[in-house]
Amino acid sequence: MSWGSTNSAMIHQERVTRASTMGEAKSAQLIGQAIANNQAFITLRKIEAAREIAQTIAHSANKVYLSSDDLLLNLQEMNLDVNPKK
């Protein structure tokens, strides 16, 4: 491999890394805005996380005994009111 192709590969990798970092930063910014605009977004994320955890456990060949509180599955205790009283 010549120096030119190695340098080109390094530049390409740097660009990919930079683009990925910028995408992650934009994602974090959008999530922050969504949370600021609507607190129900956090509740939605918790429900999505609980669903993913439940699917993972359901497809596992192993037996799993865990508290639902530890799995974020305590959805009945969540305040799901869209317009909470202040």
Backbone as XML, in Angstrom:
<?xml version="1.0"?>
<chain id="A" units="angstrom">
  <residue number="1" name="MET">
    <atom name="N" x="0.849" y="-1.167" z="0.000"/>
    <atom name="CA" x="0.000" y="0.000" z="0.000"/>
    <atom name="C" x="0.900" y="1.236" z="0.000"/>
  </residue>
  <residue number="2" name="SER">
    <atom name="N" x="0.616" y="2.151" z="-0.862"/>
    <atom name="CA" x="1.445" y="3.344" z="-0.963"/>
    <atom name="C" x="1.017" y="4.390" z="0.061"/>
  </residue>
  <residue number="3" name="TRP">
    <atom name="N" x="1.906" y="5.368" z="0.259"/>
    <atom name="CA" x="1.620" y="6.433" z="1.214"/>
    <atom name="C" x="0.378" y="7.213" z="0.809"/>
  </residue>
  <residue number="4" name="GLY">
    <atom name="N" x="0.209" y="7.445" z="-0.482"/>
    <atom name="CA" x="-0.944" y="8.213" z="-0.974"/>
    <atom name="C" x="-2.263" y="7.532" z="-0.655"/>
  </residue>
  <residue number="5" name="SER">
    <atom name="N" x="-2.339" y="6.218" z="-0.855"/>
    <atom name="CA" x="-3.594" y="5.517" z="-0.578"/>
    <atom name="C" x="-3.845" y="5.428" z="0.920"/>
  </residue>
  <residue number="6" name="THR">
    <atom name="N" x="-2.785" y="5.299" z="1.714"/>
    <atom name="CA" x="-2.930" y="5.263" z="3.174"/>
    <atom name="C" x="-3.426" y="6.608" z="3.681"/>
  </residue>
  <residue number="7" name="ASN">
    <atom name="N" x="-2.843" y="7.684" z="3.174"/>
    <atom name="CA" x="-3.256" y="9.027" z="3.559"/>
    <atom name="C" x="-4.701" y="9.273" z="3.146"/>
  </residue>
  <residue number="8" name="SER">
    <atom name="N" x="-5.070" y="8.835" z="1.974"/>
    <atom name="CA" x="-6.440" y="9.001" z="1.492"/>
    <atom name="C" x="-7.421" y="8.242" z="2.389"/>
  </residue>
  <residue number="9" name="ALA">
    <atom name="N" x="-7.055" y="7.042" z="2.798"/>
    <atom name="CA" x="-7.912" y="6.248" z="3.689"/>
    <atom name="C" x="-8.074" y="6.930" z="5.036"/>
  </residue>
  <residue number="10" name="MET">
    <atom name="N" x="-6.988" y="7.520" z="5.541"/>
    <atom name="CA" x="-7.054" y="8.220" z="6.827"/>
    <atom name="C" x="-7.954" y="9.447" z="6.739"/>
  </residue>
  <residue number="11" name="ILE">
    <atom name="N" x="-7.865" y="10.164" z="5.640"/>
    <atom name="CA" x="-8.704" y="11.350" z="5.444"/>
    <atom name="C" x="-10.163" y="10.934" z="5.356"/>
  </residue>
  <residue number="12" name="HIS">
    <atom name="N" x="-10.415" y="9.847" z="4.623"/>
    <atom name="CA" x="-11.788" y="9.336" z="4.500"/>
    <atom name="C" x="-12.332" y="8.951" z="5.873"/>
  </residue>
  <residue number="13" name="GLN">
    <atom name="N" x="-11.546" y="8.243" z="6.666"/>
    <atom name="CA" x="-11.986" y="7.814" z="7.994"/>
    <atom name="C" x="-12.261" y="9.018" z="8.887"/>
  </residue>
  <residue number="14" name="GLU">
    <atom name="N" x="-11.424" y="10.045" z="8.780"/>
    <atom name="CA" x="-11.625" y="11.259" z="9.566"/>
    <atom name="C" x="-12.941" y="11.931" z="9.193"/>
  </residue>
  <residue number="15" name="ARG">
    <atom name="N" x="-13.243" y="11.978" z="7.905"/>
    <atom name="CA" x="-14.501" y="12.586" z="7.451"/>
    <atom name="C" x="-15.705" y="11.795" z="7.935"/>
  </residue>
  <residue number="16" name="VAL">
    <atom name="N" x="-15.611" y="10.475" z="7.883"/>
    <atom name="CA" x="-16.707" y="9.625" z="8.353"/>
    <atom name="C" x="-16.933" y="9.843" z="9.846"/>
  </residue>
  <residue number="17" name="THR">
    <atom name="N" x="-15.852" y="9.888" z="10.609"/>
    <atom name="CA" x="-15.948" y="10.096" z="12.052"/>
    <atom name="C" x="-16.562" y="11.455" z="12.359"/>
  </residue>
  <residue number="18" name="ARG">
    <atom name="N" x="-16.120" y="12.480" z="11.647"/>
    <atom name="CA" x="-16.646" y="13.829" z="11.859"/>
    <atom name="C" x="-18.144" y="13.887" z="11.531"/>
  </residue>
  <residue number="19" name="ALA">
    <atom name="N" x="-18.552" y="13.272" z="10.436"/>
    <atom name="CA" x="-19.962" y="13.272" z="10.058"/>
    <atom name="C" x="-20.803" y="12.534" z="11.094"/>
  </residue>
  <residue number="20" name="SER">
    <atom name="N" x="-20.281" y="11.427" z="11.592"/>
    <atom name="CA" x="-20.989" y="10.659" z="12.612"/>
    <atom name="C" x="-21.151" y="11.474" z="13.891"/>
  </residue>
  <residue number="21" name="THR">
    <atom name="N" x="-20.106" y="12.152" z="14.299"/>
    <atom name="CA" x="-20.138" y="12.974" z="15.511"/>
    <atom name="C" x="-21.132" y="14.114" z="15.356"/>
  </residue>
  <residue number="22" name="MET">
    <atom name="N" x="-21.142" y="14.736" z="14.196"/>
    <atom name="CA" x="-22.075" y="15.832" z="13.951"/>
    <atom name="C" x="-23.520" y="15.322" z="13.972"/>
  </residue>
  <residue number="23" name="GLY">
    <atom name="N" x="-23.750" y="14.138" z="13.428"/>
    <atom name="CA" x="-25.085" y="13.539" z="13.440"/>
    <atom name="C" x="-25.550" y="13.241" z="14.852"/>
  </residue>
  <residue number="24" name="GLU">
    <atom name="N" x="-24.656" y="12.716" z="15.681"/>
    <atom name="CA" x="-24.997" y="12.429" z="17.070"/>
    <atom name="C" x="-25.289" y="13.714" z="17.839"/>
  </residue>
  <residue number="25" name="ALA">
    <atom name="N" x="-24.540" y="14.751" z="17.577"/>
    <atom name="CA" x="-24.767" y="16.035" z="18.248"/>
    <atom name="C" x="-26.124" y="16.611" z="17.856"/>
  </residue>
  <residue number="26" name="LYS">
    <atom name="N" x="-26.466" y="16.527" z="16.594"/>
    <atom name="CA" x="-27.759" y="17.031" z="16.119"/>
    <atom name="C" x="-28.895" y="16.221" z="16.737"/>
  </residue>
  <residue number="27" name="SER">
    <atom name="N" x="-28.711" y="14.910" z="16.828"/>
    <atom name="CA" x="-29.708" y="14.047" z="17.442"/>
    <atom name="C" x="-29.931" y="14.437" z="18.900"/>
  </residue>
  <residue number="28" name="ALA">
    <atom name="N" x="-28.855" y="14.653" z="19.644"/>
    <atom name="CA" x="-28.962" y="15.060" z="21.043"/>
    <atom name="C" x="-29.677" y="16.407" z="21.163"/>
  </residue>
  <residue number="29" name="GLN">
    <atom name="N" x="-29.378" y="17.314" z="20.254"/>
    <atom name="CA" x="-30.020" y="18.632" z="20.270"/>
    <atom name="C" x="-31.523" y="18.492" z="20.019"/>
  </residue>
  <residue number="30" name="LEU">
    <atom name="N" x="-31.908" y="17.675" z="19.051"/>
    <atom name="CA" x="-33.332" y="17.494" z="18.742"/>
    <atom name="C" x="-34.076" y="16.826" z="19.888"/>
  </residue>
  <residue number="31" name="ILE">
    <atom name="N" x="-33.432" y="15.855" z="20.541"/>
    <atom name="CA" x="-34.054" y="15.197" z="21.689"/>
    <atom name="C" x="-34.246" y="16.205" z="22.818"/>
  </residue>
  <residue number="32" name="GLY">
    <atom name="N" x="-33.241" y="17.041" z="23.050"/>
    <atom name="CA" x="-33.354" y="18.076" z="24.074"/>
    <atom name="C" x="-34.498" y="19.034" z="23.794"/>
  </residue>
  <residue number="33" name="GLN">
    <atom name="N" x="-34.662" y="19.419" z="22.544"/>
    <atom name="CA" x="-35.762" y="20.316" z="22.166"/>
    <atom name="C" x="-37.108" y="19.625" z="22.361"/>
  </residue>
  <residue number="34" name="ALA">
    <atom name="N" x="-37.183" y="18.338" z="22.005"/>
    <atom name="CA" x="-38.433" y="17.594" z="22.161"/>
    <atom name="C" x="-38.824" y="17.498" z="23.633"/>
  </residue>
  <residue number="35" name="ILE">
    <atom name="N" x="-37.844" y="17.264" z="24.490"/>
    <atom name="CA" x="-38.114" y="17.180" z="25.927"/>
    <atom name="C" x="-38.566" y="18.533" z="26.459"/>
  </residue>
  <residue number="36" name="ALA">
    <atom name="N" x="-37.907" y="19.596" z="26.028"/>
    <atom name="CA" x="-38.270" y="20.936" z="26.490"/>
    <atom name="C" x="-39.675" y="21.315" z="26.033"/>
  </residue>
  <residue number="37" name="ASN">
    <atom name="N" x="-40.049" y="20.910" z="24.841"/>
    <atom name="CA" x="-41.353" y="21.273" z="24.287"/>
    <atom name="C" x="-42.477" y="20.398" z="24.806"/>
  </residue>
  <residue number="38" name="ASN">
    <atom name="N" x="-42.166" y="19.148" z="25.198"/>
    <atom name="CA" x="-43.221" y="18.225" z="25.590"/>
    <atom name="C" x="-42.646" y="17.171" z="26.530"/>
  </residue>
  <residue number="39" name="GLN">
    <atom name="N" x="-43.015" y="17.246" z="27.801"/>
    <atom name="CA" x="-42.517" y="16.293" z="28.785"/>
    <atom name="C" x="-43.008" y="14.869" z="28.503"/>
  </residue>
  <residue number="40" name="ALA">
    <atom name="N" x="-44.063" y="14.717" z="27.711"/>
    <atom name="CA" x="-44.566" y="13.385" z="27.371"/>
    <atom name="C" x="-43.537" y="12.617" z="26.545"/>
  </residue>
  <residue number="41" name="PHE">
    <atom name="N" x="-42.595" y="13.321" z="25.944"/>
    <atom name="CA" x="-41.546" y="12.665" z="25.160"/>
    <atom name="C" x="-40.743" y="11.710" z="26.029"/>
  </residue>
  <residue number="42" name="ILE">
    <atom name="N" x="-40.459" y="12.102" z="27.278"/>
    <atom name="CA" x="-39.715" y="11.239" z="28.198"/>
    <atom name="C" x="-40.515" y="9.976" z="28.483"/>
  </residue>
  <residue number="43" name="THR">
    <atom name="N" x="-41.812" y="10.131" z="28.710"/>
    <atom name="CA" x="-42.676" y="8.985" z="28.966"/>
    <atom name="C" x="-42.681" y="8.050" z="27.769"/>
  </residue>
  <residue number="44" name="LEU">
    <atom name="N" x="-42.749" y="8.607" z="26.578"/>
    <atom name="CA" x="-42.727" y="7.796" z="25.367"/>
    <atom name="C" x="-41.422" y="7.021" z="25.266"/>
  </residue>
  <residue number="45" name="ARG">
    <atom name="N" x="-40.311" y="7.664" z="25.568"/>
    <atom name="CA" x="-39.007" y="6.980" z="25.516"/>
    <atom name="C" x="-38.946" y="5.848" z="26.535"/>
  </residue>
  <residue number="46" name="LYS">
    <atom name="N" x="-39.522" y="6.049" z="27.725"/>
    <atom name="CA" x="-39.547" y="4.993" z="28.738"/>
    <atom name="C" x="-40.368" y="3.805" z="28.264"/>
  </residue>
  <residue number="47" name="ILE">
    <atom name="N" x="-41.497" y="4.082" z="27.632"/>
    <atom name="CA" x="-42.345" y="3.008" z="27.118"/>
    <atom name="C" x="-41.612" y="2.242" z="26.016"/>
  </residue>
  <residue number="48" name="GLU">
    <atom name="N" x="-40.941" y="2.964" z="25.122"/>
    <atom name="CA" x="-40.175" y="2.308" z="24.059"/>
    <atom name="C" x="-39.064" y="1.438" z="24.640"/>
  </residue>
  <residue number="49" name="ALA">
    <atom name="N" x="-38.381" y="1.938" z="25.672"/>
    <atom name="CA" x="-37.310" y="1.164" z="26.310"/>
    <atom name="C" x="-37.881" y="-0.095" z="26.957"/>
  </residue>
  <residue number="50" name="ALA">
    <atom name="N" x="-39.014" y="0.039" z="27.626"/>
    <atom name="CA" x="-39.653" y="-1.116" z="28.261"/>
    <atom name="C" x="-40.048" y="-2.157" z="27.216"/>
  </residue>
  <residue number="51" name="ARG">
    <atom name="N" x="-40.549" y="-1.706" z="26.084"/>
    <atom name="CA" x="-40.942" y="-2.629" z="25.012"/>
    <atom name="C" x="-39.719" y="-3.373" z="24.469"/>
  </residue>
  <residue number="52" name="GLU">
    <atom name="N" x="-38.622" y="-2.664" z="24.264"/>
    <atom name="CA" x="-37.403" y="-3.312" z="23.765"/>
    <atom name="C" x="-36.870" y="-4.343" z="24.753"/>
  </residue>
  <residue number="53" name="ILE">
    <atom name="N" x="-36.882" y="-3.990" z="26.033"/>
    <atom name="CA" x="-36.417" y="-4.920" z="27.059"/>
    <atom name="C" x="-37.304" y="-6.163" z="27.086"/>
  </residue>
  <residue number="54" name="ALA">
    <atom name="N" x="-38.601" y="-5.964" z="27.039"/>
    <atom name="CA" x="-39.534" y="-7.092" z="27.069"/>
    <atom name="C" x="-39.350" y="-7.998" z="25.854"/>
  </residue>
  <residue number="55" name="GLN">
    <atom name="N" x="-39.134" y="-7.423" z="24.686"/>
    <atom name="CA" x="-38.920" y="-8.234" z="23.483"/>
    <atom name="C" x="-37.625" y="-9.027" z="23.577"/>
  </residue>
  <residue number="56" name="THR">
    <atom name="N" x="-36.583" y="-8.419" z="24.107"/>
    <atom name="CA" x="-35.309" y="-9.113" z="24.261"/>
    <atom name="C" x="-35.459" y="-10.305" z="25.190"/>
  </residue>
  <residue number="57" name="ILE">
    <atom name="N" x="-36.136" y="-10.086" z="26.300"/>
    <atom name="CA" x="-36.331" y="-11.171" z="27.258"/>
    <atom name="C" x="-37.239" y="-12.248" z="26.673"/>
  </residue>
  <residue number="58" name="ALA">
    <atom name="N" x="-38.271" y="-11.844" z="25.951"/>
    <atom name="CA" x="-39.206" y="-12.819" z="25.372"/>
    <atom name="C" x="-38.528" y="-13.731" z="24.356"/>
  </residue>
  <residue number="59" name="HIS">
    <atom name="N" x="-37.548" y="-13.217" z="23.639"/>
    <atom name="CA" x="-36.870" y="-14.013" z="22.615"/>
    <atom name="C" x="-35.653" y="-14.762" z="23.152"/>
  </residue>
  <residue number="60" name="SER">
    <atom name="N" x="-35.364" y="-14.582" z="24.427"/>
    <atom name="CA" x="-34.218" y="-15.240" z="25.032"/>
    <atom name="C" x="-34.552" y="-16.695" z="25.347"/>
  </residue>
  <residue number="61" name="ALA">
    <atom name="N" x="-33.586" y="-17.572" z="25.173"/>
    <atom name="CA" x="-33.780" y="-18.987" z="25.501"/>
    <atom name="C" x="-33.617" y="-19.220" z="26.999"/>
  </residue>
  <residue number="62" name="ASN">
    <atom name="N" x="-33.096" y="-18.246" z="27.709"/>
    <atom name="CA" x="-32.859" y="-18.376" z="29.146"/>
    <atom name="C" x="-34.077" y="-17.935" z="29.941"/>
  </residue>
  <residue number="63" name="LYS">
    <atom name="N" x="-34.188" y="-18.461" z="31.145"/>
    <atom name="CA" x="-35.228" y="-18.006" z="32.064"/>
    <atom name="C" x="-34.708" y="-16.769" z="32.767"/>
  </residue>
  <residue number="64" name="VAL">
    <atom name="N" x="-35.572" y="-15.777" z="32.894"/>
    <atom name="CA" x="-35.167" y="-14.519" z="33.513"/>
    <atom name="C" x="-36.184" y="-14.165" z="34.590"/>
  </residue>
  <residue number="65" name="TYR">
    <atom name="N" x="-35.689" y="-13.892" z="35.782"/>
    <atom name="CA" x="-36.523" y="-13.459" z="36.891"/>
    <atom name="C" x="-36.014" y="-12.108" z="37.373"/>
  </residue>
  <residue number="66" name="LEU">
    <atom name="N" x="-36.715" y="-11.059" z="37.013"/>
    <atom name="CA" x="-36.299" y="-9.715" z="37.389"/>
    <atom name="C" x="-37.504" y="-8.919" z="37.853"/>
  </residue>
  <residue number="67" name="SER">
    <atom name="N" x="-37.263" y="-7.951" z="38.675"/>
    <atom name="CA" x="-38.313" y="-7.051" z="39.129"/>
    <atom name="C" x="-38.727" y="-6.132" z="37.983"/>
  </residue>
  <residue number="68" name="SER">
    <atom name="N" x="-40.010" y="-5.917" z="37.848"/>
    <atom name="CA" x="-40.466" y="-5.024" z="36.774"/>
    <atom name="C" x="-39.984" y="-3.602" z="36.996"/>
  </residue>
  <residue number="69" name="ASP">
    <atom name="N" x="-39.771" y="-3.209" z="38.248"/>
    <atom name="CA" x="-39.250" y="-1.868" z="38.514"/>
    <atom name="C" x="-37.849" y="-1.700" z="37.941"/>
  </residue>
  <residue number="70" name="ASP">
    <atom name="N" x="-37.051" y="-2.772" z="38.002"/>
    <atom name="CA" x="-35.692" y="-2.711" z="37.472"/>
    <atom name="C" x="-35.677" y="-2.638" z="35.947"/>
  </residue>
  <residue number="71" name="LEU">
    <atom name="N" x="-36.744" y="-3.061" z="35.327"/>
    <atom name="CA" x="-36.806" y="-3.085" z="33.869"/>
    <atom name="C" x="-37.517" y="-1.869" z="33.272"/>
  </residue>
  <residue number="72" name="LEU">
    <atom name="N" x="-37.849" y="-0.905" z="34.119"/>
    <atom name="CA" x="-38.615" y="0.270" z="33.684"/>
    <atom name="C" x="-40.011" y="-0.129" z="33.211"/>
  </residue>
  <residue number="73" name="LEU">
    <atom name="N" x="-40.505" y="-1.264" z="33.697"/>
    <atom name="CA" x="-41.819" y="-1.729" z="33.277"/>
    <atom name="C" x="-42.930" y="-1.274" z="34.214"/>
  </residue>
  <residue number="74" name="ASN">
    <atom name="N" x="-42.622" y="-0.425" z="35.153"/>
    <atom name="CA" x="-43.630" y="0.079" z="36.083"/>
    <atom name="C" x="-44.435" y="1.192" z="35.424"/>
  </residue>
  <residue number="75" name="LEU">
    <atom name="N" x="-45.009" y="0.891" z="34.289"/>
    <atom name="CA" x="-45.712" y="1.891" z="33.492"/>
    <atom name="C" x="-46.991" y="2.368" z="34.169"/>
  </residue>
  <residue number="76" name="GLN">
    <atom name="N" x="-47.588" y="1.511" z="35.003"/>
    <atom name="CA" x="-48.822" y="1.921" z="35.668"/>
    <atom name="C" x="-48.580" y="3.033" z="36.678"/>
  </residue>
  <residue number="77" name="GLU">
    <atom name="N" x="-47.357" y="3.136" z="37.176"/>
    <atom name="CA" x="-47.036" y="4.183" z="38.131"/>
    <atom name="C" x="-46.683" y="5.501" z="37.442"/>
  </residue>
  <residue number="78" name="MET">
    <atom name="N" x="-46.505" y="5.476" z="36.143"/>
    <atom name="CA" x="-46.131" y="6.688" z="35.417"/>
    <atom name="C" x="-47.320" y="7.624" z="35.303"/>
  </residue>
  <residue number="79" name="ASN">
    <atom name="N" x="-47.030" y="8.904" z="35.327"/>
    <atom name="CA" x="-48.048" y="9.908" z="35.095"/>
    <atom name="C" x="-48.166" y="10.075" z="33.589"/>
  </residue>
  <residue number="80" name="LEU">
    <atom name="N" x="-49.205" y="9.505" z="33.005"/>
    <atom name="CA" x="-49.375" y="9.557" z="31.556"/>
    <atom name="C" x="-50.298" y="10.689" z="31.132"/>
  </residue>
  <residue number="81" name="ASP">
    <atom name="N" x="-50.624" y="11.588" z="32.057"/>
    <atom name="CA" x="-51.464" y="12.726" z="31.748"/>
    <atom name="C" x="-50.711" y="13.680" z="30.830"/>
  </residue>
  <residue number="82" name="VAL">
    <atom name="N" x="-51.276" y="13.960" z="29.671"/>
    <atom name="CA" x="-50.613" y="14.819" z="28.697"/>
    <atom name="C" x="-50.540" y="16.256" z="29.185"/>
  </residue>
  <residue number="83" name="ASN">
    <atom name="N" x="-51.563" y="16.722" z="29.861"/>
    <atom name="CA" x="-51.612" y="18.089" z="30.378"/>
    <atom name="C" x="-51.679" y="18.039" z="31.903"/>
  </residue>
  <residue number="84" name="PRO">
    <atom name="N" x="-50.540" y="17.803" z="32.562"/>
    <atom name="CA" x="-50.570" y="17.698" z="34.020"/>
    <atom name="C" x="-51.004" y="19.011" z="34.678"/>
  </residue>
  <residue number="85" name="LYS">
    <atom name="N" x="-51.704" y="18.868" z="35.788"/>
    <atom name="CA" x="-52.143" y="20.062" z="36.537"/>
    <atom name="C" x="-50.967" y="20.630" z="37.294"/>
  </residue>
  <residue number="86" name="LYS">
    <atom name="N" x="-50.828" y="21.935" z="37.269"/>
    <atom name="CA" x="-49.704" y="22.591" z="37.930"/>
    <atom name="C" x="-50.117" y="23.166" z="39.254"/>
  </residue>
</chain>
